[in-house]
Amino acid sequence: MKDRGGAGGAVLCAAVVMVSVALLAPGLAAAATVVNGGFETGDLRGWTVSQATGLGDWFAYEGADPPISGKEVAGSVPAPPQGDFAAITDEYNPDTLVLYQDIGLPAGLDHRLSLLAFYTSHEPIAVPSPDTLSVDDEVLGAARNQQFRIDVMRPEAPVESVDPADVLLTVLQTRKGAPKEMGPTRLTADLTPFAGQTVRLRIAVAAHEETLNAGVDAVAVESAPPGLLPPLGKKPGGGGSGGSRADLFSFGKAKLNPRNGTAVLPVRVSGPGLLKADGQGAPIATAGAAKGKPAKLIRSTRARAGAKATVKLLLKPTPAALAILREKHKLRVKVAVTFEPKGGKPETATVPVVLKLAAAPRHR
């Protein structure tokens, strides 16, 4: 197994989320720190990567192309859901890929982990029994292993361990029969029971069957004096209780209508609130957009949810988008979706959608 540290020497970016710094009385420990949790340095500095075979890797990436194979071979991957960069896996052949960082959790504070996770698997999700992160055929025998998991670990544990004695908390684990795709989904975990300790955040992929592009973004830890962490979805000092679920909202697979270029995007929300969607593309020159500026490609739309539900957002192309679709019959749009939970803080994530428009029939 090969381990390598994040690139670079001095740390340029620390994703430190501290709730109401003024609330921390003098003498109390500072907030927990996740280094480069948004990957906006454009690399993996602050993180360590472990590879079992060297046939895959973790990457800081931008855009929607798989880092190794390219979209022509493997199709597209979700664009970074926050900012310009995120971290993602890609593989030539079977590999176990682990991205990890040790995080100190000061005593005397409550701590909460938050991140965005997503994946696309080219083969069905599979978990061997007994569970392992290995892709070695001698270990697996006839079993299959195609999984993505995020754990809080003891720092001294073997990096691929799935022993319950080493895994303090599991934030995400794909199970047999899980969907082959999961759009950007916000996950949270209470780290308060581990205050006063250093824990290891491990993000692991076992890709034994085929390519498994799994990614994370916006990794952060909120810290506050006991009882003063805001409820999920609520800003410090803001009103309302916000959501209480780890996945405030997440995306299903868009259903395309090539007859008119529209798409229906399913959005699963954790409670009542307002959904808004907008979409842009690459800088182009059109009648509706100045040269060099992103064109507006999706008409703004909104929908209300009265409770926990799946809301279907109808995405309609703008005239500028229709002009492109009539010429190329396909158009990639980065759709920004904002969910405003009732009484809580708005959250925004992006998802790539490829609109399609069938060619008009030729008349003789």
C-alpha positions in Angstrom: 0.0 0.0 0.0 1.3 3.5 -0.9 0.7 6.6 1.2 1.5 10.1 0.1 0.9 13.4 1.8 -0.9 16.3 0.3 1.2 18.5 -2.0 2.9 21.7 -0.9 4.7 22.8 2.2 2.9 25.6 4.1 -0.8 25.3 4.5 -2.5 28.0 2.4 -6.1 27.2 3.2 -7.8 26.0 6.4 -11.5 25.3 6.3 -12.3 26.4 9.8 -15.9 26.8 10.6 -16.4 28.4 14.1 -19.8 29.2 15.4 -20.0 32.7 17.0 -16.4 33.2 17.9 -17.5 35.9 20.3 -19.3 33.1 22.3 -16.0 31.5 23.1 -14.8 32.9 26.4 -11.1 33.7 26.8 -9.2 30.6 27.7 -11.4 28.2 25.8 -9.9 26.1 23.0 -10.2 27.3 19.5 -12.4 25.5 17.0 -11.4 22.3 15.3 -9.7 22.8 11.9 -10.1 20.9 8.6 -7.2 21.9 6.3 -8.2 22.6 2.7 -11.7 21.2 3.2 -13.0 22.9 0.1 -10.0 21.9 -2.1 -9.9 25.4 -3.4 -6.1 25.3 -3.4 -6.5 23.2 -6.5 -4.7 20.2 -4.9 -4.9 17.9 -2.0 -2.6 19.7 0.4 -3.5 19.0 4.0 -4.8 15.5 3.1 -3.0 12.1 2.8 -3.8 9.7 0.0 -3.4 5.9 0.3 -3.4 3.6 -2.8 -3.5 -0.2 -2.7 -2.4 -0.9 -6.3 -1.4 2.5 -7.7 -3.9 2.0 -10.5 -6.2 4.8 -9.3 -5.9 8.0 -7.3 -7.6 10.9 -5.6 -7.7 14.2 -7.5 -8.6 17.8 -6.8 -10.6 18.5 -10.0 -12.8 21.1 -11.7 -15.3 20.8 -14.4 -17.2 17.5 -15.2 -14.5 15.3 -16.9 -13.2 12.2 -15.1 -9.5 13.0 -14.3 -8.1 9.8 -15.8 -10.4 8.4 -18.5 -12.1 11.5 -19.8 -15.8 11.9 -20.5 -15.4 10.4 -24.0 -14.6 7.0 -22.4 -16.3 7.1 -19.0 -18.9 9.9 -19.4 -19.2 12.8 -17.1 -18.8 13.2 -13.3 -20.7 15.7 -11.1 -19.2 19.1 -11.2 -17.8 20.4 -7.9 -20.9 21.2 -5.8 -19.3 24.1 -4.1 -16.7 26.5 -5.4 -14.4 25.6 -8.3 -12.8 22.4 -7.0 -13.7 19.2 -5.2 -11.9 15.9 -4.6 -12.8 12.8 -6.6 -11.5 9.2 -7.3 -10.8 7.7 -10.7 -9.2 4.4 -11.6 -7.5 2.6 -14.6 -8.0 -0.8 -12.9 -9.0 -2.1 -9.4 -7.7 -0.1 -6.5 -8.5 0.8 -2.9 -8.2 4.6 -2.5 -8.3 6.4 0.8 -8.2 10.1 1.5 -7.7 11.0 5.1 -6.9 13.8 7.5 -6.4 13.8 11.3 -8.5 16.4 13.1 -7.9 17.6 16.7 -11.2 18.2 18.6 -10.5 20.5 21.5 -12.0 19.6 24.9 -14.8 21.7 26.3 -16.5 22.3 23.0 -19.2 20.6 20.9 -18.2 19.6 17.4 -20.1 18.8 14.2 -18.7 17.5 10.9 -20.3 18.6 7.7 -19.5 17.7 4.1 -20.9 17.1 0.6 -20.6 13.6 -0.8 -21.5 12.1 -4.2 -20.6 9.1 -6.4 -21.1 7.4 -9.8 -20.4 3.7 -10.1 -20.1 2.0 -13.5 -21.1 -1.3 -11.9 -23.6 -2.1 -9.2 -22.6 -1.4 -5.6 -21.3 -4.5 -3.9 -20.1 -5.2 -0.4 -18.4 -8.5 0.4 -19.1 -10.5 3.5 -17.2 -10.3 5.7 -16.7 -6.6 4.8 -13.3 -5.5 3.6 -11.9 -2.6 1.6 -9.5 -4.9 -0.2 -9.6 -5.4 -4.0 -7.2 -8.3 -3.8 -8.7 -11.4 -5.5 -7.0 -13.6 -3.0 -8.8 -11.8 -0.2 -12.2 -11.5 -2.0 -12.3 -15.0 -3.6 -15.5 -15.0 -5.6 -16.9 -11.9 -3.8 -17.4 -8.5 -5.4 -16.3 -5.2 -3.9 -17.6 -1.9 -5.2 -18.2 0.5 -2.3 -17.8 4.1 -1.0 -17.6 4.9 2.7 -16.8 7.8 5.0 -15.7 7.0 8.6 -14.4 8.7 11.7 -11.5 6.5 12.8 -8.9 6.0 15.6 -5.8 7.7 14.0 -3.5 4.7 14.9 -5.8 2.2 13.2 -4.7 0.6 9.8 -6.0 2.9 7.1 -8.1 0.2 5.4 -9.5 -1.2 8.7 -13.3 -1.9 9.0 -12.9 -3.4 12.5 -15.6 -1.9 14.7 -12.9 -1.3 17.3 -11.2 1.1 14.9 -14.2 2.8 13.4 -15.6 5.3 15.8 -18.4 6.5 13.6 -19.6 5.8 10.1 -20.9 8.9 8.2 -21.7 7.1 4.9 -21.5 3.5 3.7 -23.0 2.3 0.5 -24.8 -1.0 0.9 -25.5 -3.8 -1.6 -28.4 -2.8 -3.8 -27.7 1.0 -3.4 -28.2 3.2 -6.4 -25.3 3.4 -8.8 -25.4 7.2 -8.5 -25.8 9.7 -5.7 -25.9 13.4 -6.4 -24.2 15.9 -4.1 -25.7 15.2 -0.7 -24.9 17.1 2.5 -24.0 14.8 5.4 -23.3 15.8 9.0 -22.1 13.9 12.1 -21.9 14.7 15.8 -18.2 14.6 16.9 -18.9 15.9 20.4 -18.4 12.5 22.0 -14.7 12.6 20.8 -13.9 16.1 22.2 -10.5 16.2 23.7 -9.2 13.6 21.1 -7.7 13.6 17.7 -9.7 11.6 15.2 -9.1 10.6 11.6 -11.6 11.4 8.9 -11.3 8.6 6.3 -12.9 8.8 2.9 -12.5 5.4 1.2 -13.4 3.8 -2.1 -13.0 0.1 -3.1 -13.3 -0.1 -6.9 -12.9 -3.8 -7.8 -15.5 -4.3 -10.5 -15.2 -1.1 -12.6 -14.7 2.6 -12.3 -16.2 4.2 -9.1 -15.9 8.0 -9.2 -16.7 9.1 -5.6 -16.2 12.7 -4.3 -16.4 15.1 -1.4 -16.4 18.8 -1.0 -17.0 21.5 1.6 -15.5 19.4 4.4 -15.7 21.4 7.7 -16.1 21.1 11.4 -18.3 23.5 13.4 -17.2 24.1 17.0 -19.0 25.9 19.9 -19.4 25.8 23.7 -21.7 23.1 24.9 -25.3 23.5 23.7 -24.5 26.5 21.5 -24.1 24.8 18.1 -27.0 26.0 15.9 -29.6 23.5 14.7 -28.9 22.2 11.3 -29.8 24.7 8.6 -29.7 27.7 11.0 -27.2 30.5 11.1 -25.9 31.6 14.5 -28.2 34.3 15.8 -30.8 33.5 13.1 -34.4 32.5 13.6 -36.0 29.1 13.1 -35.0 25.6 13.9 -33.8 24.5 10.5 -33.6 20.9 9.4 -32.7 18.0 11.6 -31.6 15.5 8.9 -28.0 15.0 7.7 -29.1 15.2 4.0 -30.9 18.5 3.9 -31.5 17.9 0.2 -30.1 15.7 -2.6 -30.6 15.0 -6.3 -32.0 12.1 -8.3 -31.3 11.5 -11.9 -32.7 14.1 -14.3 -35.3 12.8 -16.8 -34.8 14.4 -20.2 -37.4 15.3 -22.8 -35.5 15.5 -26.2 -38.7 16.7 -27.9 -38.5 20.1 -26.4 -35.1 20.2 -24.6 -36.5 20.3 -21.1 -35.6 18.1 -18.1 -37.2 17.1 -14.8 -34.8 17.1 -11.9 -36.0 15.2 -8.8 -34.8 16.9 -5.6 -35.3 15.1 -2.3 -35.8 17.5 0.6 -35.8 16.8 4.3 -38.7 19.0 5.2 -40.9 22.0 4.2 -39.3 24.8 2.4 -38.7 26.6 -1.0 -36.6 25.2 -3.8 -35.0 27.5 -6.4 -33.1 26.5 -9.5 -31.0 28.5 -12.0 -28.4 27.3 -14.6 -25.5 28.7 -16.5 -23.0 27.4 -19.1 -19.6 28.3 -20.4 -18.9 31.9 -21.5 -20.3 32.4 -24.9 -21.5 35.2 -27.1 -25.2 35.3 -27.7 -27.9 37.9 -28.2 -28.8 37.5 -24.5 -25.3 37.5 -23.0 -22.3 39.7 -23.4 -19.2 38.0 -24.8 -17.1 36.4 -22.2 -19.8 36.1 -19.6 -21.7 33.0 -18.7 -25.0 32.7 -20.6 -28.1 32.1 -18.7 -29.2 28.7 -20.0 -32.1 27.6 -17.7 -35.1 29.7 -16.9 -35.3 30.4 -13.2 -37.8 28.1 -11.5 -39.0 27.5 -8.0 -41.3 25.0 -6.1 -42.5 24.7 -2.6 -42.3 21.5 -0.5 -44.9 21.2 2.4 -43.0 18.3 4.0 -40.2 15.8 3.5 -40.7 14.7 -0.1 -39.2 14.5 -3.6 -39.9 17.7 -5.5 -39.7 17.6 -9.3 -38.2 20.8 -10.8 -39.0 21.4 -14.4 -35.8 22.8 -16.1 -36.7 24.9 -19.3 -33.9 26.1 -21.6 -33.7 29.8 -22.3 -33.7 31.1 -26.0 -29.9 31.1 -25.9 -29.9 27.5 -24.8 -32.4 26.5 -27.4 -30.2 28.1 -30.1 -27.3 25.9 -29.0 -29.5 22.8 -28.8 -30.9 23.2 -32.3 -27.3 23.3 -33.6 -25.6 20.7 -31.4 -28.6 18.8 -30.0 -26.8 18.5 -26.6 -25.9 21.0 -24.0 -24.3 20.7 -20.6 -25.7 23.0 -17.9 -24.5 23.5 -14.4 -27.7 23.9 -12.4 -27.5 25.7 -9.1 -30.3 24.5 -6.7 -31.0 26.4 -3.5 -33.2 25.0 -0.7 -34.5 27.4 1.9 -35.8 25.2 4.7 -38.7 26.7 6.6 -37.2 29.0 9.2 -33.7 28.0 8.4 -30.5 28.8 6.5 -30.5 28.5 2.6 -28.2 25.8 1.3 -27.0 25.8 -2.4 -25.5 22.9 -4.3 -24.9 22.4 -8.0 -25.6 19.4 -10.3 -24.6 19.0 -14.0 -27.5 18.3 -16.3 -27.1 17.5 -20.0 -30.1 18.8 -22.0 -30.9 17.1 -25.3 -33.0 18.1 -28.3 -33.8 15.7 -31.1 -33.0 16.9 -34.6 -36.0 18.2 -36.5 -37.2 15.8 -39.2 -36.3 16.8 -42.7 -39.2 17.3 -45.1 -39.0 16.3 -48.7 
